[in-house]
Amino acid sequence: MEYSVFSQKLKNKVFGEDLNYEILETVLKNPQRYIGLFRVTNAKTKLIQNITQSCEIKFGDFLEEIFTEYIAEMGFENLNKKIGTDDENNDLNADQVFCKDGIVYLIEQKVRDDHDSTKKRGQYANFIKKIKCLKKMYPNAKKFVAAMWFTDDSLKKNRKYYLEQMENNTDLLLQTELCYGIDIFNKIFKRVDIWKELLSHLKRHKDERSKDILNVPDFDSSLQIRKALLKIRDDEPNLIKKLLSDKVEYIELRKELFPTGKNLEGLR
């Protein structure tokens, strides 16, 4: 994949215009998170935390989406990621599901292995649920290969736990793998060149953005926030009504984020 394509996809996913909309929507739905005497930081400082968290989540989503494209590039057929429901009728979606030569592959993809004990058990239980779903969906498959893959190999907090669970597998038609970083390309794809390309693109993008400083748009006057407000007015008019209401929390929110009211003009 050309770097220019990779970079544009990353920029659109992580730093696109939707970011302002989503942050503003979060603020309007949860004003108590940004105001009050029992917060040592002001609303703008809290916004920086939210934007950083949102970018990290979106970066994980980007890695999943770009890897789906790489899977096709490596000659595999991507399958529908909506793979069914669990015993409680909850929808199950795979991070990656694809096939080749009669073998169905499942990859549960996470950025890093740093979960606490409760989350690691839930994550592995979810992994098993998805394997069961796939076996029902593709009963004629020759074999199933299911992997948990953490793209960042610098953290392996729960490696021992996951390996112990996988050792319990007695299904001869199921191969389970635990992978960190390059492992997935050695064990499943035999394409180390793709891993090297991915790392090269990520490093180049990081170098290009090394001097960037995260800025919170001025809620009171920025054009980006004005556009987001107008879009929310069309999509969720009740949120704008709350923002302009006499409720104490929204009066305080306006004082902190919209002190002159410039971007609120004409919203009613």
Phi and psi restraints in degrees (value plus and minus 20) as a CYANA .aco file:
   2 GLU   PHI     -84.6   -44.6
   2 GLU   PSI     122.9   162.9
   3 TYR   PHI     -79.7   -39.7
   3 TYR   PSI     -58.1   -18.1
   4 SER   PHI     -79.9   -39.9
   4 SER   PSI     -58.6   -18.6
   5 VAL   PHI     -89.1   -49.1
   5 VAL   PSI     -68.0   -28.0
   6 PHE   PHI     -76.4   -36.4
   6 PHE   PSI     -68.8   -28.8
   7 SER   PHI     -83.4   -43.4
   7 SER   PSI     -61.3   -21.3
   8 GLN   PHI     -86.9   -46.9
   8 GLN   PSI     -59.8   -19.8
   9 LYS   PHI     -83.6   -43.6
   9 LYS   PSI     -61.1   -21.1
  10 LEU   PHI     -84.7   -44.7
  10 LEU   PSI     -65.9   -25.9
  11 LYS   PHI     -80.7   -40.7
  11 LYS   PSI     -65.6   -25.6
  12 ASN   PHI     -84.6   -44.6
  12 ASN   PSI     -57.9   -17.9
  13 LYS   PHI     -95.5   -55.5
  13 LYS   PSI     -64.4   -24.4
  14 VAL   PHI    -112.4   -72.4
  14 VAL   PSI     -59.2   -19.2
  15 PHE   PHI    -136.8   -96.8
  15 PHE   PSI      -0.4    39.6
  16 GLY   PHI     -92.1   -52.1
  16 GLY   PSI     156.4   196.4
  17 GLU   PHI     -82.5   -42.5
  17 GLU   PSI     -45.7    -5.7
  18 ASP   PHI     -81.7   -41.7
  18 ASP   PSI     -42.5    -2.5
  19 LEU   PHI     -81.3   -41.3
  19 LEU   PSI     -64.1   -24.1
  20 ASN   PHI     -83.0   -43.0
  20 ASN   PSI     -61.3   -21.3
  21 TYR   PHI     -81.2   -41.2
  21 TYR   PSI     -68.1   -28.1
  22 GLU   PHI     -86.0   -46.0
  22 GLU   PSI     -60.2   -20.2
  23 ILE   PHI     -86.6   -46.6
  23 ILE   PSI     -64.2   -24.2
  24 LEU   PHI     -82.9   -42.9
  24 LEU   PSI     -62.0   -22.0
  25 GLU   PHI     -80.6   -40.6
  25 GLU   PSI     -62.5   -22.5
  26 THR   PHI     -81.3   -41.3
  26 THR   PSI     -63.0   -23.0
  27 VAL   PHI     -81.3   -41.3
  27 VAL   PSI     -65.9   -25.9
  28 LEU   PHI     -89.7   -49.7
  28 LEU   PSI     -49.6    -9.6
  29 LYS   PHI    -102.2   -62.2
  29 LYS   PSI     -42.9    -2.9
  30 ASN   PHI    -154.5  -114.5
  30 ASN   PSI      41.1    81.1
  31 PRO   PHI     -81.2   -41.2
  31 PRO   PSI     -48.0    -8.0
  32 GLN   PHI     -83.0   -43.0
  32 GLN   PSI     -41.9    -1.9
  33 ARG   PHI     -91.4   -51.4
  33 ARG   PSI     -36.0     4.0
  34 TYR   PHI    -136.0   -96.0
  34 TYR   PSI     -27.5    12.5
  35 ILE   PHI    -147.7  -107.7
  35 ILE   PSI     156.0   196.0
  36 GLY   PHI      89.5   129.5
  36 GLY   PSI     135.4   175.4
  37 LEU   PHI     -92.8   -52.8
  37 LEU   PSI     -43.4    -3.4
  38 PHE   PHI    -114.5   -74.5
  38 PHE   PSI      13.2    53.2
  39 ARG   PHI    -146.2  -106.2
  39 ARG   PSI      99.6   139.6
  40 VAL   PHI     -93.4   -53.4
  40 VAL   PSI     -43.3    -3.3
  41 THR   PHI    -122.4   -82.4
  41 THR   PSI     139.0   179.0
  42 ASN   PHI    -105.8   -65.8
  42 ASN   PSI     157.5   197.5
  43 ALA   PHI     -82.6   -42.6
  43 ALA   PSI     -58.7   -18.7
  44 LYS   PHI     -86.2   -46.2
  44 LYS   PSI     -56.1   -16.1
  45 THR   PHI     -86.6   -46.6
  45 THR   PSI     -60.8   -20.8
  46 LYS   PHI     -82.6   -42.6
  46 LYS   PSI     -56.0   -16.0
  47 LEU   PHI     -82.5   -42.5
  47 LEU   PSI     -58.1   -18.1
  48 ILE   PHI     -80.5   -40.5
  48 ILE   PSI     -62.1   -22.1
  49 GLN   PHI     -81.4   -41.4
  49 GLN   PSI     -65.1   -25.1
  50 ASN   PHI     -82.1   -42.1
  50 ASN   PSI     -64.2   -24.2
  51 ILE   PHI     -85.1   -45.1
  51 ILE   PSI     -61.4   -21.4
  52 THR   PHI     -81.0   -41.0
  52 THR   PSI     -66.2   -26.2
  53 GLN   PHI     -82.3   -42.3
  53 GLN   PSI     -61.6   -21.6
  54 SER   PHI     -82.5   -42.5
  54 SER   PSI     -62.0   -22.0
  55 CYS   PHI     -83.7   -43.7
  55 CYS   PSI     -58.8   -18.8
  56 GLU   PHI     -84.6   -44.6
  56 GLU   PSI     -62.5   -22.5
  57 ILE   PHI     -84.6   -44.6
  57 ILE   PSI     -64.3   -24.3
  58 LYS   PHI     -86.5   -46.5
  58 LYS   PSI     -52.6   -12.6
  59 PHE   PHI     -84.8   -44.8
  59 PHE   PSI     -60.9   -20.9
  60 GLY   PHI     -81.0   -41.0
  60 GLY   PSI     -61.2   -21.2
  61 ASP   PHI     -83.3   -43.3
  61 ASP   PSI     -61.1   -21.1
  62 PHE   PHI     -80.5   -40.5
  62 PHE   PSI     -64.4   -24.4
  63 LEU   PHI     -79.9   -39.9
  63 LEU   PSI     -58.1   -18.1
  64 GLU   PHI     -84.9   -44.9
  64 GLU   PSI     -66.3   -26.3
  65 GLU   PHI     -86.0   -46.0
  65 GLU   PSI     -62.5   -22.5
  66 ILE   PHI     -90.5   -50.5
  66 ILE   PSI     -52.4   -12.4
  67 PHE   PHI     -89.4   -49.4
  67 PHE   PSI     -53.4   -13.4
  68 THR   PHI     -78.9   -38.9
  68 THR   PSI     -60.3   -20.3
  69 GLU   PHI     -87.6   -47.6
  69 GLU   PSI     -59.4   -19.4
  70 TYR   PHI     -84.7   -44.7
  70 TYR   PSI     -56.1   -16.1
  71 ILE   PHI     -79.3   -39.3
  71 ILE   PSI     -65.4   -25.4
  72 ALA   PHI     -84.0   -44.0
  72 ALA   PSI     -60.0   -20.0
  73 GLU   PHI     -82.2   -42.2
  73 GLU   PSI     -50.6   -10.6
  74 MET   PHI    -104.8   -64.8
  74 MET   PSI     -14.6    25.4
  75 GLY   PHI      74.4   114.4
  75 GLY   PSI      -6.8    33.2
  76 PHE   PHI    -119.2   -79.2
  76 PHE   PSI     139.6   179.6
  77 GLU   PHI    -122.2   -82.2
  77 GLU   PSI      96.2   136.2
  78 ASN   PHI     -90.5   -50.5
  78 ASN   PSI     119.0   159.0
  79 LEU   PHI    -130.5   -90.5
  79 LEU   PSI     149.8   189.8
  80 ASN   PHI     -80.8   -40.8
  80 ASN   PSI     106.3   146.3
  81 LYS   PHI     -97.4   -57.4
  81 LYS   PSI     -34.2     5.8
  82 LYS   PHI    -103.8   -63.8
  82 LYS   PSI      83.6   123.6
  83 ILE   PHI    -127.1   -87.1
  83 ILE   PSI     -15.5    24.5
  84 GLY   PHI     111.7   151.7
  84 GLY   PSI    -175.7  -135.7
  85 THR   PHI    -152.6  -112.6
  85 THR   PSI     137.4   177.4
  86 ASP   PHI    -108.4   -68.4
  86 ASP   PSI    -191.3  -151.3
  87 ASP   PHI     -85.2   -45.2
  87 ASP   PSI     -42.1    -2.1
  88 GLU   PHI    -115.0   -75.0
  88 GLU   PSI      -9.1    30.9
  89 ASN   PHI      47.9    87.9
  89 ASN   PSI       5.0    45.0
  90 ASN   PHI    -105.3   -65.3
  90 ASN   PSI     117.3   157.3
  91 ASP   PHI     -84.7   -44.7
  91 ASP   PSI     120.6   160.6
  92 LEU   PHI    -138.0   -98.0
  92 LEU   PSI     110.1   150.1
  93 ASN   PHI    -144.3  -104.3
  93 ASN   PSI     113.5   153.5
  94 ALA   PHI    -107.3   -67.3
  94 ALA   PSI     127.0   167.0
  95 ASP   PHI     -89.1   -49.1
  95 ASP   PSI     -65.7   -25.7
  96 GLN   PHI    -161.6  -121.6
  96 GLN   PSI     110.9   150.9
  97 VAL   PHI    -163.7  -123.7
  97 VAL   PSI     109.6   149.6
  98 PHE   PHI    -179.1  -139.1
  98 PHE   PSI     153.1   193.1
  99 CYS   PHI    -166.3  -126.3
  99 CYS   PSI     143.1   183.1
 100 LYS   PHI    -188.6  -148.6
 100 LYS   PSI     113.5   153.5
 101 ASP   PHI      33.7    73.7
 101 ASP   PSI      18.9    58.9
 102 GLY   PHI      61.4   101.4
 102 GLY   PSI     -19.9    20.1
 103 ILE   PHI    -121.4   -81.4
 103 ILE   PSI     111.3   151.3
 104 VAL   PHI    -122.0   -82.0
 104 VAL   PSI     109.9   149.9
 105 TYR   PHI    -133.1   -93.1
 105 TYR   PSI     119.6   159.6
 106 LEU   PHI    -145.7  -105.7
 106 LEU   PSI     110.5   150.5
 107 ILE   PHI    -147.6  -107.6
 107 ILE   PSI     101.4   141.4
 108 GLU   PHI    -114.8   -74.8
 108 GLU   PSI      93.2   133.2
 109 GLN   PHI    -129.3   -89.3
 109 GLN   PSI     103.1   143.1
 110 LYS   PHI    -149.8  -109.8
 110 LYS   PSI     136.1   176.1
 111 VAL   PHI     -91.0   -51.0
 111 VAL   PSI     -68.2   -28.2
 112 ARG   PHI    -167.5  -127.5
 112 ARG   PSI     133.9   173.9
 113 ASP   PHI    -114.0   -74.0
 113 ASP   PSI      63.4   103.4
 114 ASP   PHI    -155.0  -115.0
 114 ASP   PSI       4.8    44.8
 115 HIS   PHI     -96.1   -56.1
 115 HIS   PSI     135.7   175.7
 116 ASP   PHI    -100.2   -60.2
 116 ASP   PSI     157.9   197.9
 117 SER   PHI     -83.3   -43.3
 117 SER   PSI     -57.4   -17.4
 118 THR   PHI     -87.5   -47.5
 118 THR   PSI     -66.2   -26.2
 119 LYS   PHI     -88.3   -48.3
 119 LYS   PSI     -55.2   -15.2
 120 LYS   PHI     -85.2   -45.2
 120 LYS   PSI     -59.0   -19.0
 121 ARG   PHI     -86.7   -46.7
 121 ARG   PSI     -61.9   -21.9
 122 GLY   PHI     -84.0   -44.0
 122 GLY   PSI     -58.5   -18.5
 123 GLN   PHI     -85.9   -45.9
 123 GLN   PSI     -61.6   -21.6
 124 TYR   PHI     -90.0   -50.0
 124 TYR   PSI     -58.4   -18.4
 125 ALA   PHI     -81.2   -41.2
 125 ALA   PSI     -59.4   -19.4
 126 ASN   PHI     -86.5   -46.5
 126 ASN   PSI     -57.7   -17.7
 127 PHE   PHI     -78.4   -38.4
 127 PHE   PSI     -65.1   -25.1
 128 ILE   PHI     -86.4   -46.4
 128 ILE   PSI     -60.3   -20.3
 129 LYS   PHI     -78.0   -38.0
 129 LYS   PSI     -61.7   -21.7
 130 LYS   PHI     -90.1   -50.1
 130 LYS   PSI     -55.5   -15.5
 131 ILE   PHI     -81.7   -41.7
 131 ILE   PSI     -65.6   -25.6
 132 LYS   PHI     -80.9   -40.9
 132 LYS   PSI     -60.8   -20.8
 133 CYS   PHI     -81.3   -41.3
 133 CYS   PSI     -65.7   -25.7
 134 LEU   PHI     -84.4   -44.4
 134 LEU   PSI     -56.5   -16.5
 135 LYS   PHI     -86.0   -46.0
 135 LYS   PSI     -53.0   -13.0
 136 LYS   PHI     -93.1   -53.1
 136 LYS   PSI     -57.8   -17.8
 137 MET   PHI     -92.6   -52.6
 137 MET   PSI     -52.5   -12.5
 138 TYR   PHI    -146.8  -106.8
 138 TYR   PSI      49.5    89.5
 139 PRO   PHI     -86.8   -46.8
 139 PRO   PSI     -38.7     1.3
 140 ASN   PHI    -117.3   -77.3
 140 ASN   PSI     -12.3    27.7
 141 ALA   PHI     -84.8   -44.8
 141 ALA   PSI     123.7   163.7
 142 LYS   PHI     -87.4   -47.4
 142 LYS   PSI     -56.3   -16.3
 143 LYS   PHI    -182.4  -142.4
 143 LYS   PSI     137.9   177.9
 144 PHE   PHI    -142.8  -102.8
 144 PHE   PSI     113.5   153.5
 145 VAL   PHI    -139.9   -99.9
 145 VAL   PSI      97.6   137.6
 146 ALA   PHI    -141.8  -101.8
 146 ALA   PSI     108.5   148.5
 147 ALA   PHI    -150.1  -110.1
 147 ALA   PSI     123.0   163.0
 148 MET   PHI    -119.9   -79.9
 148 MET   PSI     103.6   143.6
 149 TRP   PHI    -146.1  -106.1
 149 TRP   PSI     102.6   142.6
 150 PHE   PHI    -125.6   -85.6
 150 PHE   PSI      95.2   135.2
 151 THR   PHI     -86.2   -46.2
 151 THR   PSI     -54.8   -14.8
 152 ASP   PHI    -109.1   -69.1
 152 ASP   PSI      92.0   132.0
 153 ASP   PHI    -108.8   -68.8
 153 ASP   PSI     -10.7    29.3
 154 SER   PHI    -101.3   -61.3
 154 SER   PSI     -35.3     4.7
 155 LEU   PHI    -143.2  -103.2
 155 LEU   PSI     107.3   147.3
 156 LYS   PHI    -156.8  -116.8
 156 LYS   PSI      30.0    70.0
 157 LYS   PHI     -78.1   -38.1
 157 LYS   PSI     -61.4   -21.4
 158 ASN   PHI    -132.4   -92.4
 158 ASN   PSI       2.4    42.4
 159 ARG   PHI     -75.9   -35.9
 159 ARG   PSI     -66.8   -26.8
 160 LYS   PHI     -80.6   -40.6
 160 LYS   PSI     -63.8   -23.8
 161 TYR   PHI     -81.8   -41.8
 161 TYR   PSI     -68.8   -28.8
 162 TYR   PHI     -82.9   -42.9
 162 TYR   PSI     -60.6   -20.6
 163 LEU   PHI     -85.8   -45.8
 163 LEU   PSI     -59.6   -19.6
 164 GLU   PHI     -81.8   -41.8
 164 GLU   PSI     -61.0   -21.0
 165 GLN   PHI     -85.7   -45.7
 165 GLN   PSI     -61.6   -21.6
 166 MET   PHI     -89.0   -49.0
 166 MET   PSI     -46.0    -6.0
 167 GLU   PHI     -86.3   -46.3
 167 GLU   PSI     -37.3     2.7
 168 ASN   PHI     -98.8   -58.8
 168 ASN   PSI     -27.0    13.0
 169 ASN   PHI     -88.5   -48.5
 169 ASN   PSI     103.4   143.4
 170 THR   PHI    -137.5   -97.5
 170 THR   PSI     -13.0    27.0
 171 ASP   PHI    -100.2   -60.2
 171 ASP   PSI      95.8   135.8
 172 LEU   PHI     -90.0   -50.0
 172 LEU   PSI     -38.6     1.4
 173 LEU   PHI    -114.2   -74.2
 173 LEU   PSI     -16.0    24.0
 174 LEU   PHI    -142.0  -102.0
 174 LEU   PSI     105.5   145.5
 175 GLN   PHI    -131.6   -91.6
 175 GLN   PSI     103.5   143.5
 176 THR   PHI    -131.2   -91.2
 176 THR   PSI     124.5   164.5
 177 GLU   PHI    -157.6  -117.6
 177 GLU   PSI     123.6   163.6
 178 LEU   PHI    -133.3   -93.3
 178 LEU   PSI     102.2   142.2
 179 CYS   PHI    -148.8  -108.8
 179 CYS   PSI     122.1   162.1
 180 TYR   PHI    -147.3  -107.3
 180 TYR   PSI     109.4   149.4
 181 GLY   PHI      36.4    76.4
 181 GLY   PSI    -140.1  -100.1
 182 ILE   PHI     -87.0   -47.0
 182 ILE   PSI     -38.0     2.0
 183 ASP   PHI     -70.7   -30.7
 183 ASP   PSI     -62.0   -22.0
 184 ILE   PHI     -83.4   -43.4
 184 ILE   PSI     -51.6   -11.6
 185 PHE   PHI    -100.3   -60.3
 185 PHE   PSI     -46.3    -6.3
 186 ASN   PHI     -98.0   -58.0
 186 ASN   PSI     -63.5   -23.5
 187 LYS   PHI    -102.9   -62.9
 187 LYS   PSI     -55.1   -15.1
 188 ILE   PHI    -132.4   -92.4
 188 ILE   PSI     -68.7   -28.7
 189 PHE   PHI    -114.4   -74.4
 189 PHE   PSI     -43.2    -3.2
 190 LYS   PHI      34.8    74.8
 190 LYS   PSI      21.2    61.2
 191 ARG   PHI    -156.2  -116.2
 191 ARG   PSI      51.3    91.3
 192 VAL   PHI     -82.2   -42.2
 192 VAL   PSI     -46.1    -6.1
 193 ASP   PHI     -81.4   -41.4
 193 ASP   PSI     -52.5   -12.5
 194 ILE   PHI     -88.7   -48.7
 194 ILE   PSI     -61.4   -21.4
 195 TRP   PHI     -81.3   -41.3
 195 TRP   PSI     -64.2   -24.2
 196 LYS   PHI     -82.6   -42.6
 196 LYS   PSI     -58.8   -18.8
 197 GLU   PHI     -86.1   -46.1
 197 GLU   PSI     -63.7   -23.7
 198 LEU   PHI     -79.4   -39.4
 198 LEU   PSI     -66.4   -26.4
 199 LEU   PHI     -83.1   -43.1
 199 LEU   PSI     -61.7   -21.7
 200 SER   PHI     -81.3   -41.3
 200 SER   PSI     -64.8   -24.8
 201 HIS   PHI     -84.7   -44.7
 201 HIS   PSI     -63.1   -23.1
 202 LEU   PHI     -84.9   -44.9
 202 LEU   PSI     -60.9   -20.9
 203 LYS   PHI     -85.1   -45.1
 203 LYS   PSI     -63.5   -23.5
 204 ARG   PHI     -82.2   -42.2
 204 ARG   PSI     -63.1   -23.1
 205 HIS   PHI     -84.2   -44.2
 205 HIS   PSI     -61.2   -21.2
 206 LYS   PHI     -84.8   -44.8
 206 LYS   PSI     -60.6   -20.6
 207 ASP   PHI     -82.3   -42.3
 207 ASP   PSI     -61.0   -21.0
 208 GLU   PHI     -86.3   -46.3
 208 GLU   PSI     -49.2    -9.2
 209 ARG   PHI    -121.0   -81.0
 209 ARG   PSI     -11.0    29.0
 210 SER   PHI     -81.0   -41.0
 210 SER   PSI     -47.6    -7.6
 211 LYS   PHI    -119.0   -79.0
 211 LYS   PSI     -18.9    21.1
 212 ASP   PHI     -91.2   -51.2
 212 ASP   PSI     120.3   160.3
 213 ILE   PHI    -137.5   -97.5
 213 ILE   PSI     110.3   150.3
 214 LEU   PHI     -85.3   -45.3
 214 LEU   PSI     101.3   141.3
 215 ASN   PHI    -134.6   -94.6
 215 ASN   PSI     115.8   155.8
 216 VAL   PHI    -108.8   -68.8
 216 VAL   PSI     103.6   143.6
 217 PRO   PHI     -77.3   -37.3
 217 PRO   PSI     125.1   165.1
 218 ASP   PHI     -90.5   -50.5
 218 ASP   PSI      87.1   127.1
 219 PHE   PHI     -79.1   -39.1
 219 PHE   PSI     -48.4    -8.4
 220 ASP   PHI     -97.3   -57.3
 220 ASP   PSI     -48.3    -8.3
 221 SER   PHI    -159.3  -119.3
 221 SER   PSI     -32.2     7.8
 222 SER   PHI     -91.1   -51.1
 222 SER   PSI     124.8   164.8
 223 LEU   PHI     -85.2   -45.2
 223 LEU   PSI     -55.3   -15.3
 224 GLN   PHI     -81.9   -41.9
 224 GLN   PSI     -63.4   -23.4
 225 ILE   PHI     -90.1   -50.1
 225 ILE   PSI     -56.8   -16.8
 226 ARG   PHI     -79.4   -39.4
 226 ARG   PSI     -65.1   -25.1
 227 LYS   PHI     -81.9   -41.9
 227 LYS   PSI     -61.4   -21.4
 228 ALA   PHI     -85.4   -45.4
 228 ALA   PSI     -59.2   -19.2
 229 LEU   PHI     -81.7   -41.7
 229 LEU   PSI     -63.3   -23.3
 230 LEU   PHI     -85.8   -45.8
 230 LEU   PSI     -58.1   -18.1
 231 LYS   PHI     -87.8   -47.8
 231 LYS   PSI     -61.5   -21.5
 232 ILE   PHI     -84.8   -44.8
 232 ILE   PSI     -57.1   -17.1
 233 ARG   PHI     -79.2   -39.2
 233 ARG   PSI     -56.2   -16.2
 234 ASP   PHI     -97.8   -57.8
 234 ASP   PSI     -58.8   -18.8
 235 ASP   PHI    -103.6   -63.6
 235 ASP   PSI     -62.4   -22.4
 236 GLU   PHI    -157.9  -117.9
 236 GLU   PSI      51.6    91.6
 237 PRO   PHI     -77.6   -37.6
 237 PRO   PSI     -48.1    -8.1
 238 ASN   PHI     -85.2   -45.2
 238 ASN   PSI     -48.5    -8.5
 239 LEU   PHI     -87.9   -47.9
 239 LEU   PSI     -58.4   -18.4
 240 ILE   PHI     -88.4   -48.4
 240 ILE   PSI     -58.5   -18.5
 241 LYS   PHI     -80.1   -40.1
 241 LYS   PSI     -60.9   -20.9
 242 LYS   PHI     -85.4   -45.4
 242 LYS   PSI     -63.9   -23.9
 243 LEU   PHI     -78.0   -38.0
 243 LEU   PSI     -57.7   -17.7
 244 LEU   PHI    -112.4   -72.4
 244 LEU   PSI     -15.6    24.4
 245 SER   PHI     -99.6   -59.6
 245 SER   PSI     158.1   198.1
 246 ASP   PHI    -115.2   -75.2
 246 ASP   PSI      -7.7    32.3
 247 LYS   PHI     -85.9   -45.9
 247 LYS   PSI     118.9   158.9
 248 VAL   PHI     -75.2   -35.2
 248 VAL   PSI     -64.5   -24.5
 249 GLU   PHI     -84.5   -44.5
 249 GLU   PSI     -53.0   -13.0
 250 TYR   PHI    -101.7   -61.7
 250 TYR   PSI     -48.9    -8.9
 251 ILE   PHI     -83.1   -43.1
 251 ILE   PSI     -64.6   -24.6
 252 GLU   PHI     -85.5   -45.5
 252 GLU   PSI     -59.0   -19.0
 253 LEU   PHI     -83.2   -43.2
 253 LEU   PSI     -62.1   -22.1
 254 ARG   PHI     -84.2   -44.2
 254 ARG   PSI     -58.3   -18.3
 255 LYS   PHI     -81.3   -41.3
 255 LYS   PSI     -58.8   -18.8
 256 GLU   PHI    -100.5   -60.5
 256 GLU   PSI     -62.5   -22.5
 257 LEU   PHI    -125.8   -85.8
 257 LEU   PSI     -42.5    -2.5
 258 PHE   PHI    -149.8  -109.8
 258 PHE   PSI      37.2    77.2
 259 PRO   PHI     -80.5   -40.5
 259 PRO   PSI     -54.7   -14.7
 260 THR   PHI    -114.5   -74.5
 260 THR   PSI     -37.3     2.7
 261 GLY   PHI      56.7    96.7
 261 GLY   PSI      -7.7    32.3
 262 LYS   PHI     -78.5   -38.5
 262 LYS   PSI     -68.0   -28.0
 263 ASN   PHI     -96.6   -56.6
 263 ASN   PSI     -27.1    12.9
 264 LEU   PHI    -114.5   -74.5
 264 LEU   PSI     -27.3    12.7
 265 GLU   PHI     -84.2   -44.2
 265 GLU   PSI     112.6   152.6
 266 GLY   PHI      55.4    95.4
 266 GLY   PSI      -6.4    33.6
 267 LEU   PHI    -102.1   -62.1
 267 LEU   PSI     -41.5    -1.5
